[in-house]
Amino acid sequence: MIKQGFISDQTFSSFSPSRTFSSPSPPPPTTTTRPSQTQSLFDMMSEDHNPNTKLSDDKRRKMQDRIKKLLEEAPFNGGDVKLTVVGKEGLKVSMDVKKSVLADKSRFFAEKLRGNGNGNGMSHSVEISDCDDVDVYVEAVVLMHCVDLKKRLRFMGDGGGVSKVLNLL
C-alpha cells in the first residue's frame, strides 16, 4: 500500500541538493537471555520477524547500495520537484526531479502537480509513504527521465528489475 502526500511551498525552492537518502540508525542488537535449546516457539518466531536480524541488515544494505547506484547513474539534471519515497522499513530516499517529466509520464503525478507552480519559481515537494519497494519506485522514476528507454531496459537485464517496475506501473 502506498500513501502519498503533496506539499507546494516556496521554501523548498532554495533547496539544492539533487539527491539525498537516509536510513534510520539501526537499534542496538538485542540479546537473548535464554540458551537456544530452551527457546519457546514464540521466541523463535519473534526472532524470525525481528527487523534487526543479520539477514534483514544484509537486505537493507544491498537495497541501499542499489539505490545509491541508481541515483548516481540517474539522468536528473536538477529539478523543481523534491520527491521523497519512504519505505515501510524506514528507508527514505529524496531526489530532485523535473515536474514536466513526471507530469508527462505519469497520470498520478499529472493530477498532483496540475495547476501548481505557474512558472513563478514555486517548488513542490511530493512524499510517497509506506512504499513496499523503495528501490523499485526509484527505478521507475529514473526510467521516466531516461532518454533511451530501450537501452536502459536492456541494461537492467533479467534480474527481475524490469518485471518489478512493470508491476508497479
C-alpha atoms as an extended CHARMM CRD file, in Angstrom:
* protein
*
       169  EXT
         1         1  MET       CA              0.0000000000        0.0000000000        0.0000000000  PROA      1               0.0000000000
         2         2  ILE       CA              1.2510000000        3.4490000000       -0.8490000000  PROA      2               0.0000000000
         3         3  LYS       CA              0.1930000000        6.6010000000        0.9350000000  PROA      3               0.0000000000
         4         4  GLN       CA              1.0360000000        9.8630000000       -0.7460000000  PROA      4               0.0000000000
         5         5  GLY       CA              1.2080000000       13.4700000000        0.2670000000  PROA      5               0.0000000000
         6         6  PHE       CA              1.6870000000       16.6980000000       -1.6260000000  PROA      6               0.0000000000
         7         7  ILE       CA              3.1770000000       19.9410000000       -0.3850000000  PROA      7               0.0000000000
         8         8  SER       CA              3.5200000000       23.0540000000       -2.5090000000  PROA      8               0.0000000000
         9         9  ASP       CA              5.8020000000       25.5330000000       -0.8000000000  PROA      9               0.0000000000
        10        10  GLN       CA              8.2650000000       28.2280000000       -1.8940000000  PROA      10              0.0000000000
        11        11  THR       CA             10.6160000000       27.4250000000        0.9810000000  PROA      11              0.0000000000
        12        12  PHE       CA             11.7920000000       24.3800000000       -0.9810000000  PROA      12              0.0000000000
        13        13  SER       CA             12.8970000000       26.4700000000       -3.9740000000  PROA      13              0.0000000000
        14        14  SER       CA             16.2450000000       27.2800000000       -2.3620000000  PROA      14              0.0000000000
        15        15  PHE       CA             16.8680000000       23.6150000000       -1.5240000000  PROA      15              0.0000000000
        16        16  SER       CA             19.5760000000       22.4880000000       -3.9270000000  PROA      16              0.0000000000
        17        17  PRO       CA             20.8980000000       19.0020000000       -3.1150000000  PROA      17              0.0000000000
        18        18  SER       CA             19.7980000000       16.8950000000       -6.0300000000  PROA      18              0.0000000000
        19        19  ARG       CA             19.6150000000       13.6050000000       -4.2140000000  PROA      19              0.0000000000
        20        20  THR       CA             19.6470000000       12.5650000000       -0.6180000000  PROA      20              0.0000000000
        21        21  PHE       CA             18.9790000000        9.2890000000        1.0050000000  PROA      21              0.0000000000
        22        22  SER       CA             18.8150000000        8.3290000000        4.6100000000  PROA      22              0.0000000000
        23        23  SER       CA             18.0560000000        5.3620000000        6.7150000000  PROA      23              0.0000000000
        24        24  PRO       CA             17.2370000000        5.3370000000       10.3890000000  PROA      24              0.0000000000
        25        25  SER       CA             20.1460000000        4.2480000000       12.5170000000  PROA      25              0.0000000000
        26        26  PRO       CA             19.7900000000        0.6020000000       13.4430000000  PROA      26              0.0000000000
        27        27  PRO       CA             18.7650000000        0.0000000000       17.0440000000  PROA      27              0.0000000000
        28        28  PRO       CA             21.2380000000       -1.7490000000       19.3110000000  PROA      28              0.0000000000
        29        29  PRO       CA             21.2920000000       -5.5170000000       18.8450000000  PROA      29              0.0000000000
        30        30  THR       CA             19.0170000000       -7.4480000000       21.1230000000  PROA      30              0.0000000000
        31        31  THR       CA             20.4550000000      -10.1510000000       23.3040000000  PROA      31              0.0000000000
        32        32  THR       CA             18.6700000000      -13.3130000000       24.2250000000  PROA      32              0.0000000000
        33        33  THR       CA             18.9450000000      -14.4150000000       27.8170000000  PROA      33              0.0000000000
        34        34  ARG       CA             17.8000000000      -17.9640000000       27.1340000000  PROA      34              0.0000000000
        35        35  PRO       CA             20.0150000000      -20.5440000000       25.5210000000  PROA      35              0.0000000000
        36        36  SER       CA             18.8040000000      -21.5180000000       22.0540000000  PROA      36              0.0000000000
        37        37  GLN       CA             17.9090000000      -25.0760000000       23.1390000000  PROA      37              0.0000000000
        38        38  THR       CA             15.2290000000      -23.8330000000       25.5580000000  PROA      38              0.0000000000
        39        39  GLN       CA             13.6680000000      -21.1100000000       23.4080000000  PROA      39              0.0000000000
        40        40  SER       CA              9.9420000000      -21.2460000000       23.0370000000  PROA      40              0.0000000000
        41        41  LEU       CA              8.2750000000      -21.2830000000       19.6420000000  PROA      41              0.0000000000
        42        42  PHE       CA              7.1440000000      -17.6880000000       20.2800000000  PROA      42              0.0000000000
        43        43  ASP       CA             10.7550000000      -16.5900000000       20.8960000000  PROA      43              0.0000000000
        44        44  MET       CA             11.9550000000      -18.2420000000       17.6970000000  PROA      44              0.0000000000
        45        45  MET       CA              9.1400000000      -16.6870000000       15.6610000000  PROA      45              0.0000000000
        46        46  SER       CA              9.8620000000      -13.2790000000       17.1900000000  PROA      46              0.0000000000
        47        47  GLU       CA             13.4870000000      -13.5410000000       16.1420000000  PROA      47              0.0000000000
        48        48  ASP       CA             12.4500000000      -14.5550000000       12.6190000000  PROA      48              0.0000000000
        49        49  HSD       CA             10.3110000000      -11.4290000000       12.2940000000  PROA      49              0.0000000000
        50        50  ASN       CA             12.7670000000       -9.1280000000       14.0400000000  PROA      50              0.0000000000
        51        51  PRO       CA             13.9000000000       -6.4650000000       11.5260000000  PROA      51              0.0000000000
        52        52  ASN       CA             17.2630000000       -6.2960000000       13.2800000000  PROA      52              0.0000000000
        53        53  THR       CA             18.4040000000       -9.7470000000       12.1960000000  PROA      53              0.0000000000
        54        54  LYS       CA             21.5630000000      -10.1740000000       10.1430000000  PROA      54              0.0000000000
        55        55  LEU       CA             19.5930000000      -11.1790000000        7.0420000000  PROA      55              0.0000000000
        56        56  SER       CA             17.4920000000       -8.0410000000        7.2720000000  PROA      56              0.0000000000
        57        57  ASP       CA             20.6230000000       -5.9070000000        7.6700000000  PROA      57              0.0000000000
        58        58  ASP       CA             22.1360000000       -7.5370000000        4.5940000000  PROA      58              0.0000000000
        59        59  LYS       CA             18.9810000000       -6.9360000000        2.5680000000  PROA      59              0.0000000000
        60        60  ARG       CA             18.8350000000       -3.3250000000        3.7310000000  PROA      60              0.0000000000
        61        61  ARG       CA             22.4840000000       -2.7680000000        2.8390000000  PROA      61              0.0000000000
        62        62  LYS       CA             22.0130000000       -4.3150000000       -0.6190000000  PROA      62              0.0000000000
        63        63  MET       CA             18.9420000000       -2.1520000000       -1.2180000000  PROA      63              0.0000000000
        64        64  GLN       CA             20.8180000000        0.9810000000       -0.1330000000  PROA      64              0.0000000000
        65        65  ASP       CA             23.7110000000        0.1020000000       -2.4480000000  PROA      65              0.0000000000
        66        66  ARG       CA             21.3120000000       -0.4820000000       -5.3470000000  PROA      66              0.0000000000
        67        67  ILE       CA             19.5380000000        2.8280000000       -4.7280000000  PROA      67              0.0000000000
        68        68  LYS       CA             22.8570000000        4.6560000000       -4.4490000000  PROA      68              0.0000000000
        69        69  LYS       CA             23.9530000000        3.2150000000       -7.8000000000  PROA      69              0.0000000000
        70        70  LEU       CA             20.6010000000        4.1130000000       -9.4030000000  PROA      70              0.0000000000
        71        71  LEU       CA             20.8530000000        7.7110000000       -8.1960000000  PROA      71              0.0000000000
        72        72  GLU       CA             24.4870000000        8.0470000000       -9.3150000000  PROA      72              0.0000000000
        73        73  GLU       CA             23.5060000000        6.9420000000      -12.8330000000  PROA      73              0.0000000000
        74        74  ALA       CA             20.2080000000        8.8500000000      -12.8810000000  PROA      74              0.0000000000
        75        75  PRO       CA             19.7590000000       11.3670000000      -15.6890000000  PROA      75              0.0000000000
        76        76  PHE       CA             18.4170000000       14.0440000000      -13.3330000000  PROA      76              0.0000000000
        77        77  ASN       CA             19.7720000000       17.4860000000      -14.1700000000  PROA      77              0.0000000000
        78        78  GLY       CA             18.2570000000       19.4260000000      -11.3170000000  PROA      78              0.0000000000
        79        79  GLY       CA             14.5640000000       19.6340000000      -10.8210000000  PROA      79              0.0000000000
        80        80  ASP       CA             11.6910000000       21.6450000000       -9.4960000000  PROA      80              0.0000000000
        81        81  VAL       CA             10.0450000000       18.8270000000       -7.5230000000  PROA      81              0.0000000000
        82        82  LYS       CA             11.5440000000       17.2610000000       -4.4230000000  PROA      82              0.0000000000
        83        83  LEU       CA             10.3060000000       13.6690000000       -4.4970000000  PROA      83              0.0000000000
        84        84  THR       CA             10.7190000000       11.6700000000       -1.2920000000  PROA      84              0.0000000000
        85        85  VAL       CA              9.9700000000        7.9530000000       -1.1120000000  PROA      85              0.0000000000
        86        86  VAL       CA              9.6680000000        6.4090000000        2.3580000000  PROA      86              0.0000000000
        87        87  GLY       CA              9.6180000000        2.6430000000        2.7490000000  PROA      87              0.0000000000
        88        88  LYS       CA              7.7260000000        0.6550000000        5.3420000000  PROA      88              0.0000000000
        89        89  GLU       CA             11.0610000000       -0.3510000000        6.8830000000  PROA      89              0.0000000000
        90        90  GLY       CA             12.0260000000        3.3120000000        7.3570000000  PROA      90              0.0000000000
        91        91  LEU       CA             14.3460000000        3.7510000000        4.3700000000  PROA      91              0.0000000000
        92        92  LYS       CA             13.9620000000        7.2650000000        2.9700000000  PROA      92              0.0000000000
        93        93  VAL       CA             15.1580000000        8.4740000000       -0.4420000000  PROA      93              0.0000000000
        94        94  SER       CA             14.8430000000       12.0530000000       -1.7080000000  PROA      94              0.0000000000
        95        95  MET       CA             15.6060000000       13.2880000000       -5.2010000000  PROA      95              0.0000000000
        96        96  ASP       CA             15.0670000000       16.4940000000       -7.1560000000  PROA      96              0.0000000000
        97        97  VAL       CA             13.2110000000       15.6230000000      -10.3500000000  PROA      97              0.0000000000
        98        98  LYS       CA             11.5740000000       17.5190000000      -13.1770000000  PROA      98              0.0000000000
        99        99  LYS       CA              7.8890000000       18.3640000000      -12.8840000000  PROA      99              0.0000000000
       100       100  SER       CA              7.4170000000       18.2450000000      -16.6580000000  PROA      100             0.0000000000
       101       101  VAL       CA              8.8120000000       14.6950000000      -16.8970000000  PROA      101             0.0000000000
       102       102  LEU       CA              6.7060000000       13.4140000000      -14.0020000000  PROA      102             0.0000000000
       103       103  ALA       CA              3.5250000000       15.0140000000      -15.3350000000  PROA      103             0.0000000000
       104       104  ASP       CA              4.1370000000       13.8270000000      -18.9150000000  PROA      104             0.0000000000
       105       105  LYS       CA              4.8510000000       10.2190000000      -17.9680000000  PROA      105             0.0000000000
       106       106  SER       CA              2.5220000000        9.6020000000      -15.0150000000  PROA      106             0.0000000000
       107       107  ARG       CA             -1.1840000000       10.3010000000      -14.5810000000  PROA      107             0.0000000000
       108       108  PHE       CA             -0.6960000000       10.2070000000      -10.8090000000  PROA      108             0.0000000000
       109       109  PHE       CA              1.8910000000       12.9890000000      -10.8920000000  PROA      109             0.0000000000
       110       110  ALA       CA             -0.0010000000       14.9000000000      -13.5900000000  PROA      110             0.0000000000
       111       111  GLU       CA             -3.0260000000       15.1050000000      -11.2670000000  PROA      111             0.0000000000
       112       112  LYS       CA             -0.9530000000       16.0130000000       -8.2070000000  PROA      112             0.0000000000
       113       113  LEU       CA              1.0800000000       18.6800000000       -9.9950000000  PROA      113             0.0000000000
       114       114  ARG       CA             -1.6600000000       20.0970000000      -12.2630000000  PROA      114             0.0000000000
       115       115  GLY       CA             -2.1680000000       23.8330000000      -11.9840000000  PROA      115             0.0000000000
       116       116  ASN       CA              0.5210000000       24.2810000000       -9.3530000000  PROA      116             0.0000000000
       117       117  GLY       CA              3.5970000000       26.3970000000       -9.9200000000  PROA      117             0.0000000000
       118       118  ASN       CA              2.5310000000       28.6110000000      -12.8120000000  PROA      118             0.0000000000
       119       119  GLY       CA              6.1000000000       29.3740000000      -13.8100000000  PROA      119             0.0000000000
       120       120  ASN       CA              6.6170000000       31.6630000000      -10.8220000000  PROA      120             0.0000000000
       121       121  GLY       CA              9.5670000000       29.6880000000       -9.4470000000  PROA      121             0.0000000000
       122       122  MET       CA              7.4220000000       27.7870000000       -6.9810000000  PROA      122             0.0000000000
       123       123  SER       CA              8.8790000000       24.4500000000       -5.9730000000  PROA      123             0.0000000000
       124       124  HSD       CA              6.9450000000       21.3470000000       -4.9870000000  PROA      124             0.0000000000
       125       125  SER       CA              7.5200000000       18.5440000000       -2.5480000000  PROA      125             0.0000000000
       126       126  VAL       CA              5.8630000000       15.1540000000       -3.0000000000  PROA      126             0.0000000000
       127       127  GLU       CA              6.2040000000       12.3530000000       -0.4610000000  PROA      127             0.0000000000
       128       128  ILE       CA              5.2810000000        8.7420000000       -1.1350000000  PROA      128             0.0000000000
       129       129  SER       CA              4.9320000000        6.9750000000        2.2330000000  PROA      129             0.0000000000
       130       130  ASP       CA              4.6970000000        3.3180000000        3.2400000000  PROA      130             0.0000000000
       131       131  CYS       CA              6.1790000000        2.1650000000       -0.0570000000  PROA      131             0.0000000000
       132       132  ASP       CA              6.7010000000       -1.5960000000       -0.2980000000  PROA      132             0.0000000000
       133       133  ASP       CA              9.6780000000       -1.4560000000       -2.6800000000  PROA      133             0.0000000000
       134       134  VAL       CA             11.6060000000        1.8190000000       -2.4470000000  PROA      134             0.0000000000
       135       135  ASP       CA             14.2540000000        0.6550000000       -4.9060000000  PROA      135             0.0000000000
       136       136  VAL       CA             11.6250000000       -0.2800000000       -7.5000000000  PROA      136             0.0000000000
       137       137  TYR       CA              9.9220000000        3.0990000000       -7.1190000000  PROA      137             0.0000000000
       138       138  VAL       CA             13.2480000000        4.9180000000       -7.5270000000  PROA      138             0.0000000000
       139       139  GLU       CA             13.9960000000        2.7870000000      -10.5990000000  PROA      139             0.0000000000
       140       140  ALA       CA             10.6080000000        3.7380000000      -12.1060000000  PROA      140             0.0000000000
       141       141  VAL       CA             11.3400000000        7.4570000000      -11.6030000000  PROA      141             0.0000000000
       142       142  VAL       CA             14.7940000000        7.0160000000      -13.1510000000  PROA      142             0.0000000000
       143       143  LEU       CA             13.1910000000        5.2750000000      -16.1460000000  PROA      143             0.0000000000
       144       144  MET       CA             10.7820000000        8.2010000000      -16.5570000000  PROA      144             0.0000000000
       145       145  HSD       CA             13.7820000000       10.5060000000      -17.0050000000  PROA      145             0.0000000000
       146       146  CYS       CA             15.6930000000        8.2310000000      -19.4340000000  PROA      146             0.0000000000
       147       147  VAL       CA             16.1380000000        9.4530000000      -22.9900000000  PROA      147             0.0000000000
       148       148  ASP       CA             16.8690000000        5.9710000000      -24.4100000000  PROA      148             0.0000000000
       149       149  LEU       CA             14.4180000000        3.7490000000      -22.5450000000  PROA      149             0.0000000000
       150       150  LYS       CA             15.1370000000        0.6070000000      -24.6020000000  PROA      150             0.0000000000
       151       151  LYS       CA             18.8430000000        0.8350000000      -23.8180000000  PROA      151             0.0000000000
       152       152  ARG       CA             18.1220000000        1.3060000000      -20.1170000000  PROA      152             0.0000000000
       153       153  LEU       CA             15.7500000000       -1.6810000000      -20.0220000000  PROA      153             0.0000000000
       154       154  ARG       CA             18.3690000000       -3.8570000000      -21.7280000000  PROA      154             0.0000000000
       155       155  PHE       CA             20.9080000000       -2.6500000000      -19.1600000000  PROA      155             0.0000000000
       156       156  MET       CA             18.5880000000       -3.7580000000      -16.3340000000  PROA      156             0.0000000000
       157       157  GLY       CA             18.8300000000       -7.3580000000      -17.6100000000  PROA      157             0.0000000000
       158       158  ASP       CA             16.7850000000      -10.2570000000      -16.3390000000  PROA      158             0.0000000000
       159       159  GLY       CA             17.4380000000       -9.7350000000      -12.6380000000  PROA      159             0.0000000000
       160       160  GLY       CA             13.7360000000       -9.2180000000      -12.0320000000  PROA      160             0.0000000000
       161       161  GLY       CA             14.0240000000       -5.4220000000      -12.0290000000  PROA      161             0.0000000000
       162       162  VAL       CA             12.0740000000       -4.9780000000      -15.2500000000  PROA      162             0.0000000000
       163       163  SER       CA              9.1420000000       -7.0970000000      -14.0840000000  PROA      163             0.0000000000
       164       164  LYS       CA              9.0550000000       -5.3680000000      -10.6810000000  PROA      164             0.0000000000
       165       165  VAL       CA              8.9640000000       -1.9290000000      -12.3120000000  PROA      165             0.0000000000
       166       166  LEU       CA              6.2650000000       -3.0590000000      -14.7470000000  PROA      166             0.0000000000
       167       167  ASN       CA              4.1970000000       -4.4120000000      -11.8440000000  PROA      167             0.0000000000
       168       168  LEU       CA              4.4750000000       -1.0200000000      -10.1320000000  PROA      168             0.0000000000
       169       169  LEU       CA              3.3040000000        0.7590000000      -13.2800000000  PROA      169             0.0000000000
